[in-house]
Amino acid sequence: MKILVSACILGQNCKYNGKNNKNPLVITFLEDKQIIPICPEILVGMKTPRPCAEIVNGIVMDENGNNVHSEYTNAVALALSQIENEDIDFAILQSRSPTCGVNQIYDGSFRGRLISGMGLFAKALYQKGYKIIDVETLSNELAKTSSTFE
């Protein structure tokens, strides 16, 4: 089984704030699987840390009011080209990200409010027919399963 995974979930410090979203439950789940870690932002050369970005009326903007949409669309295109010849079973993506968010993204106000929606990479994967899973959904399912056996 081959799984595409947001690199921050695996502990890589690639988030906008220079940190990660390491998820031990998911890492344990992935132990016997072939994984492809990916961070579109790092692939395209974005720095960490970098200004926080959110999707504002369909355009990726940073917290300083800069339109960074082309950087993010270039990141998605590069990430897609990196995996085009891979036979991926599904992708586990980081929640709420303007790139990888699956179920929800921030509303563009930079006030921590969430709305239904997908990040650019998640949407591109979905449109290409990949199965995508939000890391929090998976983590919650894994937690239920592991507590059943305790």
N, CA, C and O of each residue as an XYZ file, in Angstrom:
600
protein
N       0.846     -1.184      0.000
C       0.000      0.000      0.000
C       0.892      1.249      0.000
O       1.832      1.358      0.787
N       0.579      2.173     -0.890
C       1.358      3.409     -1.008
C       0.465      4.597     -0.641
O      -0.608      4.788     -1.212
N       0.937      5.390      0.326
C       0.137      6.490      0.854
C       0.920      7.796      0.779
O       2.066      7.882      1.219
N       0.280      8.796      0.218
C       0.815     10.158      0.189
C       0.456     10.810      1.520
O      -0.692     10.725      1.958
N       1.422     11.461      2.168
C       1.180     12.035      3.496
C       1.764     13.438      3.580
O       2.902     13.670      3.174
N       0.981     14.369      4.106
C       1.520     15.703      4.385
C       2.730     15.548      5.302
O       2.633     14.939      6.367
N       3.853     16.093      4.891
C       5.114     15.906      5.614
C       5.050     16.394      7.056
O       5.711     15.832      7.929
N       4.265     17.430      7.313
C       4.180     17.967      8.678
C       3.590     16.949      9.643
O       3.911     16.974     10.831
N       2.732     16.051      9.158
C       2.123     15.012      9.993
C       3.188     14.038     10.477
O       3.071     13.457     11.556
N       4.230     13.867      9.664
C       5.318     12.942      9.992
C       6.380     13.589     10.867
O       7.367     12.949     11.227
N       6.179     14.869     11.212
C       7.098     15.557     12.105
C       8.067     16.494     11.416
O       8.925     17.073     12.084
N       7.967     16.668     10.106
C       8.853     17.612      9.422
C       8.416     19.043      9.745
O       7.232     19.374      9.670
N       9.364     19.864     10.096
C       9.080     21.256     10.448
C       8.922     22.096      9.182
O       9.835     22.817      8.780
N       7.746     21.990      8.561
C       7.517     22.684      7.300
C       6.285     23.587      7.339
O       5.923     24.184      6.325
N       5.645     23.692      8.492
C       4.500     24.591      8.610
C       4.952     26.041      8.475
O       6.137     26.351      8.600
N       3.995     26.917      8.220
C       4.298     28.339      8.072
C       5.060     28.893      9.278
O       5.888     29.791      9.126
N       4.787     28.364     10.472
C       5.430     28.873     11.688
C       6.733     28.137     12.025
O       7.316     28.353     13.088
N       7.176     27.284     11.128
C       8.423     26.558     11.335
C       8.271     25.297     12.171
O       9.258     24.619     12.457
N       7.059     24.982     12.560
C       6.804     23.803     13.387
C       6.190     22.697     12.541
O       6.214     22.758     11.312
N       5.637     21.681     13.211
C       5.047     20.542     12.511
C       3.718     20.164     13.152
O       3.297     20.760     14.142
N       3.079     19.180     12.578
C       1.821     18.629     13.117
C       1.992     17.134     13.374
O       1.114     16.339     13.040
N       3.113     16.756     13.963
C       3.426     15.347     14.174
C       2.258     14.631     14.850
O       1.723     15.089     15.859
N       1.880     13.494     14.264
C       0.735     12.744     14.750
C       1.163     11.296     15.010
O       1.201     10.488     14.083
N       1.484     10.967     16.264
C       1.979      9.621     16.585
C       1.019      8.492     16.194
O       1.470      7.435     15.752
N      -0.286      8.694     16.346
C      -1.239      7.648     15.954
C      -1.135      7.337     14.469
O      -1.123      6.172     14.073
N      -1.061      8.362     13.663
C      -0.971      8.173     12.215
C       0.386      7.578     11.844
O       0.468      6.714     10.971
N       1.435      8.033     12.498
C       2.770      7.482     12.227
C       2.798      5.982     12.514
O       3.370      5.213     11.742
N       2.185      5.566     13.617
C       2.100      4.140     13.939
C       1.292      3.394     12.874
O       1.683      2.308     12.447
N       0.180      3.969     12.450
C      -0.649      3.376     11.392
C       0.155      3.159     10.107
O      -0.063      2.183      9.389
N       1.077      4.067      9.826
C       1.843      4.029      8.576
C       3.064      3.112      8.615
O       3.720      2.926      7.590
N       3.384      2.533      9.782
C       4.634      1.785      9.948
C       4.863      0.701      8.909
O       5.997      0.527      8.463
N       3.845     -0.030      8.507
C       4.030     -1.141      7.570
C       3.606     -0.786      6.144
O       3.341     -1.668      5.327
N       3.545      0.507      5.859
C       3.097      0.966      4.551
C       4.187      1.790      3.868
O       5.061      2.359      4.521
N       4.114      1.837      2.563
C       5.033      2.686      1.812
C       4.450      4.094      1.801
O       3.301      4.288      1.405
N       5.232      5.072      2.234
C       4.716      6.430      2.299
C       5.515      7.371      1.403
O       6.710      7.194      1.167
N       4.806      8.361      0.926
C       5.427      9.435      0.153
C       5.134     10.727      0.916
O       4.032     11.267      0.820
N       6.120     11.227      1.676
C       5.891     12.494      2.369
C       5.938     13.645      1.369
O       6.751     13.642      0.444
N       5.062     14.628      1.561
C       5.045     15.748      0.624
C       4.643     17.035      1.341
O       3.761     17.037      2.200
N       5.293     18.102      0.976
C       4.901     19.440      1.402
C       5.045     20.333      0.176
O       6.158     20.727     -0.174
N       3.940     20.656     -0.476
C       4.026     21.478     -1.680
C       4.765     22.800     -1.456
O       5.513     23.247     -2.326
N       4.559     23.419     -0.305
C       5.200     24.708     -0.033
C       6.726     24.586     -0.007
O       7.433     25.433     -0.554
N       7.223     23.532      0.630
C       8.675     23.322      0.697
C       9.215     22.931     -0.679
O      10.284     23.391     -1.080
N       8.479     22.085     -1.400
C       8.905     21.687     -2.745
C       9.173     22.889     -3.640
O      10.132     22.900     -4.412
N       8.313     23.905     -3.529
C       8.428     25.071     -4.403
C       9.418     26.110     -3.846
O       9.661     27.138     -4.477
N       9.983     25.835     -2.667
C      11.017     26.712     -2.126
C      10.549     27.765     -1.136
O      11.292     28.696     -0.827
N       9.328     27.630     -0.636
C       8.889     28.573      0.393
C       9.697     28.348      1.661
O      10.079     27.221      1.979
N       9.947     29.415      2.367
C      10.757     29.361      3.593
C       9.895     29.007      4.801
O       8.676     29.179      4.789
N      10.547     28.518      5.824
C       9.913     28.376      7.134
C      10.805     29.083      8.145
O      12.019     28.879      8.135
N      10.242     29.898      9.004
C       8.834     30.291      8.979
C       8.544     31.253      7.820
O       9.445     31.815      7.197
N       7.248     31.410      7.566
C       6.756     32.328      6.534
C       5.428     32.891      7.030
O       4.831     32.326      7.947
N       4.958     33.976      6.454
C       3.680     34.519      6.913
C       2.543     33.506      6.732
O       2.499     32.763      5.752
N       1.648     33.501      7.685
C       0.453     32.665      7.621
C      -0.337     33.035      6.369
O      -0.402     34.207      5.999
N      -0.937     32.042      5.718
C      -1.735     32.288      4.512
C      -3.098     31.627      4.662
O      -3.232     30.567      5.273
N      -4.101     32.276      4.090
C      -5.458     31.750      4.060
C      -6.061     32.062      2.702
O      -5.580     32.934      1.977
N      -7.118     31.340      2.369
C      -7.806     31.582      1.113
C      -8.864     32.658      1.353
O      -9.772     32.487      2.166
N      -8.728     33.760      0.634
C      -9.631     34.899      0.762
C     -10.347     35.069     -0.581
O      -9.732     35.448     -1.577
N     -11.643     34.786     -0.597
C     -12.419     34.884     -1.844
C     -11.762     34.123     -2.993
O     -11.698     34.616     -4.119
N     -11.276     32.922     -2.699
C     -10.690     32.066     -3.726
C      -9.227     32.326     -4.046
O      -8.639     31.629     -4.873
N      -8.633     33.325     -3.400
C      -7.233     33.700     -3.656
C      -6.429     33.508     -2.368
O      -6.871     33.913     -1.293
N      -5.254     32.892     -2.475
C      -4.407     32.719     -1.300
C      -3.692     34.044     -1.018
O      -2.962     34.579     -1.853
N      -3.931     34.540      0.175
C      -3.328     35.794      0.641
C      -2.564     35.501      1.922
O      -2.939     34.603      2.677
N      -1.491     36.253      2.175
C      -0.826     36.076      3.462
C      -1.361     37.101      4.455
O      -2.091     38.026      4.096
N      -0.978     36.910      5.706
C      -1.504     37.756      6.779
C      -1.096     39.223      6.651
O      -1.659     40.085      7.327
N      -0.126     39.509      5.791
C       0.312     40.888      5.560
C      -0.407     41.534      4.379
O      -0.095     42.662      3.997
N      -1.373     40.815      3.802
C      -2.151     41.356      2.692
C      -1.543     41.122      1.319
O      -2.014     41.680      0.329
N      -0.500     40.299      1.251
C       0.141     40.005     -0.032
C      -0.572     38.861     -0.745
O      -0.904     37.849     -0.129
N      -0.802     39.026     -2.035
C      -1.364     37.977     -2.857
C      -0.251     36.973     -3.158
O       0.692     37.275     -3.889
N      -0.375     35.770     -2.581
C       0.634     34.721     -2.769
C       0.043     33.524     -3.532
O       0.582     32.417     -3.504
N      -1.067     33.780     -4.204
C      -1.788     32.715     -4.893
C      -0.912     31.994     -5.926
O      -0.943     30.767     -6.016
N      -0.142     32.747     -6.695
C       0.684     32.094     -7.728
C       1.737     31.186     -7.104
O       2.044     30.132     -7.661
N       2.297     31.575     -5.957
C       3.263     30.704     -5.279
C       2.600     29.386     -4.881
O       3.178     28.311     -5.043
N       1.386     29.486     -4.361
C       0.681     28.287     -3.913
C       0.218     27.427     -5.084
O       0.279     26.201     -5.001
N      -0.241     28.038     -6.165
C      -0.638     27.238     -7.328
C       0.588     26.586     -7.970
O       0.503     25.460     -8.460
N       1.717     27.279     -7.971
C       2.967     26.669     -8.462
C       3.371     25.498     -7.573
O       3.850     24.477     -8.068
N       3.179     25.641     -6.270
C       3.512     24.570     -5.327
C       2.662     23.332     -5.615
O       3.164     22.208     -5.617
N       1.381     23.553     -5.857
C       0.472     22.440     -6.154
C       0.874     21.765     -7.466
O       0.923     20.537     -7.543
N       1.157     22.549     -8.477
C       1.566     21.984     -9.769
C       2.839     21.150     -9.633
O       2.940     20.068    -10.211
N       3.799     21.647     -8.876
C       5.049     20.915     -8.671
C       4.794     19.618     -7.899
O       5.336     18.567     -8.243
N       3.978     19.698     -6.868
C       3.660     18.499     -6.081
C       2.955     17.455     -6.952
O       3.269     16.267     -6.873
N       2.018     17.890     -7.770
C       1.328     16.957     -8.659
C       2.299     16.305     -9.646
O       2.182     15.115     -9.939
N       3.244     17.074    -10.150
C       4.214     16.508    -11.087
C       5.120     15.489    -10.394
O       5.578     14.534    -11.021
N       5.377     15.694     -9.099
C       6.229     14.765     -8.339
C       5.569     13.396     -8.153
O       6.260     12.386     -8.018
N       4.253     13.364     -8.147
C       3.556     12.100     -7.856
C       2.846     11.508     -9.069
O       2.180     10.481     -8.943
N       2.970     12.132    -10.241
C       2.163     11.699    -11.386
C       2.396     10.254    -11.804
O       1.491      9.642    -12.372
N       3.552      9.690    -11.552
C       3.822      8.301    -11.939
C       3.737      7.330    -10.774
O       4.135      6.171    -10.891
N       3.220      7.803     -9.658
C       3.084      6.953     -8.474
C       1.691      6.326     -8.442
O       0.705      6.962     -8.815
N       1.625      5.098     -8.002
C       0.341      4.408     -7.845
C      -0.068      4.544     -6.371
O       0.219      3.677     -5.546
N      -0.739      5.645     -6.073
C      -1.066      6.000     -4.691
C      -2.454      5.469     -4.333
O      -3.422      5.682     -5.064
N      -2.535      4.771     -3.189
C      -3.821      4.244     -2.730
C      -4.707      5.352     -2.162
O      -5.903      5.402     -2.446
N      -4.118      6.237     -1.363
C      -4.850      7.390     -0.852
C      -3.859      8.387     -0.255
O      -2.670      8.102     -0.112
N      -4.382      9.560      0.087
C      -3.556     10.616      0.677
C      -4.123     10.991      2.035
O      -5.337     11.084      2.212
N      -3.223     11.207      2.997
C      -3.587     11.723      4.315
C      -3.042     13.138      4.371
O      -1.831     13.352      4.315
N      -3.948     14.104      4.482
C      -3.554     15.514      4.394
C      -3.872     16.273      5.674
O      -4.795     15.925      6.410
N      -3.097     17.306      5.919
C      -3.229     18.118      7.125
C      -4.480     18.986      7.099
O      -4.773     19.654      6.107
N      -5.185     18.962      8.170
C      -6.435     19.715      8.328
C      -6.228     21.221      8.221
O      -5.209     21.756      8.658
N      -7.199     21.882      7.642
C      -7.372     23.337      7.657
C      -6.363     24.135      6.836
O      -6.520     25.349      6.707
N      -5.370     23.519      6.297
C      -4.334     24.211      5.532
C      -4.889     24.783      4.229
O      -5.765     24.172      3.616
N      -4.390     25.958      3.791
C      -4.830     26.487      2.498
C      -4.339     25.624      1.333
O      -4.801     25.776      0.202
N      -3.412     24.731      1.614
C      -2.916     23.799      0.614
C      -3.575     22.428      0.774
O      -4.128     21.886     -0.183
N      -3.516     21.875      1.978
C      -3.894     20.478      2.194
C      -5.230     20.255      2.901
O      -5.656     19.107      3.026
N      -5.893     21.285      3.359
C      -7.158     21.100      4.071
C      -8.142     20.283      3.257
O      -8.328     20.539      2.067
N      -8.777     19.300      3.887
C      -9.698     18.408      3.185
C     -11.155     18.802      3.428
O     -11.923     18.954      2.478
N     -11.531     18.963      4.668
C     -12.933     19.232      5.010
C     -13.200     20.704      5.316
O     -14.271     21.228      5.007
N     -12.226     21.357      5.921
C     -12.378     22.748      6.329
C     -11.090     23.515      6.058
O      -9.995     22.952      6.041
N     -11.256     24.815      5.849
C     -10.123     25.734      5.744
C     -10.487     26.971      6.557
O     -11.648     27.169      6.916
N      -9.494     27.794      6.841
C      -9.780     29.047      7.529
C     -10.502     29.985      6.574
O     -10.315     29.916      5.359
N     -11.318     30.851      7.128
C     -12.243     31.665      6.316
C     -11.623     32.873      5.630
O     -12.321     33.595      4.918
N     -10.340     33.111      5.823
C      -9.682     34.235      5.160
C      -9.651     35.501      5.991
O      -9.154     36.529      5.532
N     -10.173     35.446      7.206
C     -10.181     36.626      8.078
C      -8.959     36.678      9.002
O      -8.718     37.685      9.667
N      -8.193     35.584      9.035
C      -7.026     35.454      9.915
C      -7.432     35.597     11.386
O      -6.678     36.125     12.203
N      -8.637     35.116     11.703
C      -9.138     35.155     13.082
C      -9.426     33.746     13.619
O     -10.066     33.592     14.659
N      -8.952     32.728     12.908
C      -9.119     31.355     13.372
C     -10.490     30.753     13.106
O     -10.815     29.703     13.659
N     -11.296     31.390     12.277
C     -12.624     30.871     11.970
C     -12.557     29.897     10.798
O     -11.873     30.143      9.804
N     -13.274     28.794     10.933
C     -13.258     27.740      9.918
C     -14.527     27.752      9.082
O     -15.606     28.102      9.562
N     -14.377     27.363      7.825
C     -15.503     27.178      6.918
C     -15.305     25.852      6.184
O     -14.193     25.327      6.129
N     -16.373     25.323      5.630
C     -16.252     24.133      4.792
C     -15.458     24.517      3.548
O     -15.661     25.588      2.976
N     -14.575     23.656      3.145
C     -13.793     23.922      1.953
C     -12.548     23.069      1.914
O     -12.227     22.350      2.860
N     -11.847     23.168      0.781
C     -10.624     22.393      0.570
C      -9.483     23.320      0.206
O      -9.677     24.360     -0.423
N      -8.282     22.920      0.617
C      -7.085     23.613      0.190
C      -6.796     23.299     -1.272
O      -7.397     22.392     -1.849
N      -5.884     24.041     -1.864
C      -5.606     23.920     -3.296
C      -5.088     22.542     -3.697
O      -5.512     21.995     -4.715
N      -4.179     21.978     -2.912
C      -3.620     20.658     -3.231
C      -4.676     19.571     -3.029
O      -4.826     18.676     -3.861
N      -5.402     19.658     -1.922
C      -6.458     18.679     -1.662
C      -7.482     18.689     -2.797
O      -7.898     17.633     -3.275
N      -7.879     19.872     -3.218
C      -8.867     19.991     -4.286
C      -8.331     19.413     -5.601
O      -9.056     18.736     -6.329
N      -7.062     19.686     -5.894
C      -6.453     19.165     -7.122
C      -6.377     17.637     -7.092
O      -6.659     16.979     -8.094
N      -5.995     17.076     -5.946
C      -5.954     15.618     -5.826
C      -7.344     15.024     -6.004
O      -7.522     14.043     -6.726
N      -8.315     15.616     -5.351
C      -9.701     15.145     -5.446
C     -10.193     15.180     -6.895
O     -10.812     14.230     -7.374
N      -9.908     16.281     -7.577
C     -10.345     16.425     -8.972
C      -9.671     15.415     -9.893
O     -10.214     15.065    -10.941
N      -8.485     14.947     -9.501
C      -7.780     13.940    -10.295
C      -8.187     12.518     -9.909
O      -7.677     11.547    -10.466
N      -9.112     12.403     -8.948
C      -9.634     11.094     -8.585
C      -8.938     10.393     -7.436
O      -9.232      9.231     -7.158
N      -8.031     11.066     -6.770
C      -7.377     10.455     -5.608
C      -8.330     10.436     -4.422
O      -9.144     11.344     -4.254
N      -8.223      9.404     -3.609
C      -8.950      9.364     -2.350
C      -8.140     10.184     -1.348
O      -6.946      9.944     -1.170
N      -8.778     11.139     -0.703
C      -8.083     11.970      0.277
C      -8.774     11.859      1.632
O     -10.000     11.798      1.721
N      -7.961     11.835      2.679
C      -8.464     11.687      4.043
C      -7.869     12.795      4.897
O      -6.665     13.047      4.854
N      -8.711     13.447      5.663
C      -8.265     14.454      6.612
C      -7.576     13.744      7.775
O      -8.102     12.757      8.290
N      -6.422     14.227      8.192
C      -5.659     13.575      9.250
C      -6.457     13.493     10.552
O      -6.332     12.513     11.286
N      -7.263     14.489     10.844
C      -8.033     14.456     12.093
C      -9.116     13.389     12.052
O      -9.386     12.743     13.064
N      -9.735     13.197     10.901
C     -10.732     12.135     10.751
C     -10.075     10.781     10.973
O     -10.596      9.949     11.717
N      -8.930     10.559     10.329
C      -8.202      9.303     10.494
C      -7.751      9.118     11.935
O      -7.908      8.035     12.499
N      -7.204     10.142     12.524
C      -6.708     10.074     13.894
C      -7.828      9.720     14.870
O      -7.633      8.918     15.783
N      -8.995     10.318     14.673
C     -10.139     10.004     15.535
C     -10.554      8.545     15.386
O     -10.874      7.886     16.375
N     -10.551      8.038     14.155
C     -10.890      6.630     13.926
C      -9.851      5.704     14.555
O     -10.198      4.691     15.161
N      -8.590      6.056     14.410
C      -7.522      5.240     15.003
C      -7.615      5.242     16.523
O      -7.384      4.213     17.158
N      -7.948      6.378     17.109
C      -8.083      6.467     18.571
C      -9.216      5.574     19.056
O      -9.075      4.907     20.081
N     -10.338      5.549     18.338
C     -11.469      4.689     18.713
C     -11.063      3.233     18.657
O     -11.375      2.450     19.555
N     -10.353      2.873     17.575
C      -9.929      1.480     17.393
C      -8.957      1.042     18.474
O      -9.080     -0.055     19.018
N      -7.985      1.902     18.788
C      -6.987      1.522     19.790
C      -7.608      1.452     21.186
O      -7.191      0.622     21.993
N      -8.590      2.299     21.491
C      -9.207      2.256     22.819
C     -10.092      1.021     22.970
O     -10.367      0.604     24.095
N     -10.544      0.429     21.865
C     -11.350     -0.781     21.898
C     -10.516     -1.953     22.396
O     -11.048     -2.882     23.003
N      -9.214     -1.916     22.143
C      -8.349     -3.046     22.497
C      -7.635     -2.861     23.831
O      -6.840     -3.714     24.226
N      -7.899     -1.779     24.518
C      -7.211     -1.554     25.793
C      -7.869     -2.294     26.931
O      -7.410     -2.208     28.070
